Structures are given as C-alpha cells and as structure tokens.
Amino acid sequence: MRILVIEDDTEAAAYMAKGLREAGHVVDLAATGTDGLFMATSERWDAMIVDRMLPGLDGLAIIQAIRASGNVTPVLVLSALGKVDDRVRGLKAGGDDYLVKPYAFAELLARIEALSRRVSAAQPETRLKVEDLEMDLLARCVTRGGQLIDLQPREFRLLEYLLRHAGQVVTRTMLLENVWEYHFDPQTNLIDVHISRLRQKVDKDFDLPLIHTVRGAGYTLRAAR
C-alpha cells in the first residue's frame, strides 16, 4: 500500500515509517497539519495515518476537509486522548479507526492493513484482464492490445465468465448454467458455435491464443504455457 503518515513527532514518525516499509508498504511523511492536508488532497493514497494533535491544523480538521472533498481513503487516527468521547469525536470526524498512544506497532500494522482489506472488499470489480485482453464491465466494452472487439451480448457474457474463471477449466455444464441459464443439456452444439465465434474475435488476429479447449473437460482462458 501507499500510506501517508501525518505525525509531528519526528522520532515516532520515523519509527512508524521504518516498520511500515519493512512490511512492504510505501510511506510518505508530513510533519504539520498544513503539509498533511496538501499531500492528502493532491495525491492518491491507499491509507492515511493521522495524528490528532498537529501544528498548523488539527488532525480532525484534516480528516473533515478530505471527507468534505469526497475523498474516501481509509484513515487511522492516532491520539494520546483515549477517553470514549475523544474516540467518538475522531470517528465522527471521518476517521475509520482510532488507536490510542502509546501503541504496539504490530497492532497499528494490523489495523491499517485491515482497513485496506475492508475497502478493497467493498469496491466492486469493474475491469477483468488476462494478458492484453481487457474487459470494462461498466462501459461494456472489450479490447485486446488496445484494439476494440465488437461482441454480441451473449458473447460478452461468455467471455466475462471465462475471464472471471481465468486459469480454471470451465465445463460445458457450468457454461450452460451460468451463461445461458439452462439447467439441462439442450443436446446441441450451442457452446461450440459460440466458443468458435469468440475465438475468431479474441484470438484470430493475435499471436498469443487465450481461449483453449481442454479435451474431455471443457474450456479455459489463459496465456499459453
């Protein structure tokens, strides 16, 4: 994750940054409330750690300002103020979690990573991609190598299912049930015809085939090994 730490205690900030970097995260520091607000609103962050008592601008004022701008980046509030009212104030200002000083770094790390997981889980998937094949679920369009591929609605659903199960073998029964919503075998070559058409559009003009037949099992979408 890319994390912004707004903390005026230079030793505490350095210790925190060192631990977060050792855990594999990218960390930037701001030592004043004014600098912190500027950095928080001018760049994209995966998470922020904001001390409550800061020179220039209070930590809660920073959080309120970024929330007012529509920024939903998860924020962990740090403070020596640990009474229930203080914690409630921090959360009502827009903080997602509140950690009282002194704290164990292991707990801080666990809390900030939990916040990130929570946000990731809440965000719906809007793009599916394998190699240079990309599907935009919002725009309902498919490109490969930057080239737009024109698909019929059923072809789009078929490709979406293959992309969502990339690297896995999907059986004919799985395709019938999930793409056509058939719960019986129509005893036709319906799937073969659509797979053939999809291959013509997705693979024909490209060196690397992505749609593969797994004999006796079904189909898979993956880069050739």
Secondary structure as the mmCIF struct_conf table of DSSP 4:
data_model
#
loop_
_struct_conf.conf_type_id
_struct_conf.id
_struct_conf.beg_label_comp_id
_struct_conf.beg_label_asym_id
_struct_conf.beg_label_seq_id
_struct_conf.end_label_comp_id
_struct_conf.end_label_asym_id
_struct_conf.end_label_seq_id
STRN STRN1 ARG A 2 ILE A 6
BEND BEND1 ASP A 8 ASP A 8
HELX_RH_AL_P HELX_RH_AL_P1 THR A 10 GLU A 22
TURN_TY1_P TURN_TY1_P1 ALA A 23 GLY A 24
STRN STRN2 VAL A 26 ALA A 30
BEND BEND2 THR A 32 THR A 32
HELX_RH_AL_P HELX_RH_AL_P2 GLY A 33 SER A 42
BEND BEND3 GLU A 43 GLU A 43
BEND BEND4 ASP A 46 ASP A 46
STRN STRN3 ALA A 47 ASP A 51
BEND BEND5 ARG A 52 MET A 53
BEND BEND6 PRO A 55 LEU A 57
HELX_RH_AL_P HELX_RH_AL_P3 GLY A 59 ALA A 68
TURN_TY1_P TURN_TY1_P2 SER A 69 GLY A 70
STRN STRN4 VAL A 75 SER A 79
BEND BEND7 ALA A 80 ALA A 80
BEND BEND8 LYS A 83 LYS A 83
HELX_RH_AL_P HELX_RH_AL_P4 VAL A 84 LYS A 92
TURN_TY1_P TURN_TY1_P3 ALA A 93 GLY A 94
BEND BEND9 ASP A 96 ASP A 96
STRN STRN5 ASP A 97 VAL A 100
BEND BEND10 LYS A 101 PRO A 102
HELX_RH_AL_P HELX_RH_AL_P5 PHE A 105 ALA A 122
BEND BEND11 GLN A 123 GLN A 123
HELX_LH_PP_P HELX_LH_PP_P1 PRO A 124 GLU A 125
STRN STRN6 ARG A 127 VAL A 130
TURN_TY1_P TURN_TY1_P4 GLU A 131 ASP A 132
STRN STRN7 LEU A 133 ASP A 136
TURN_TY1_P TURN_TY1_P5 LEU A 137 ARG A 140
STRN STRN8 CYS A 141 ARG A 144
TURN_TY1_P TURN_TY1_P6 GLY A 145 GLY A 146
STRN STRN9 GLN A 147 ILE A 149
HELX_RH_AL_P HELX_RH_AL_P6 PRO A 153 ARG A 164
TURN_TY1_P TURN_TY1_P7 HIS A 165 GLY A 167
BEND BEND12 GLN A 168 GLN A 168
STRN STRN10 VAL A 170 VAL A 170
HELX_RH_AL_P HELX_RH_AL_P7 ARG A 172 ASN A 178
TURN_TY1_P TURN_TY1_P8 VAL A 179 VAL A 179
BEND BEND13 TRP A 180 TRP A 180
BEND BEND14 HIS A 183 PHE A 184
BEND BEND15 THR A 188 ASN A 189
HELX_RH_AL_P HELX_RH_AL_P8 LEU A 190 VAL A 202
TURN_TY1_P TURN_TY1_P9 ASP A 203 ASP A 205
BEND BEND16 PHE A 206 LEU A 208
STRN STRN11 ILE A 211 VAL A 214
TURN_TY1_P TURN_TY1_P10 ARG A 215 ALA A 217
STRN STRN12 GLY A 218 LEU A 221
#
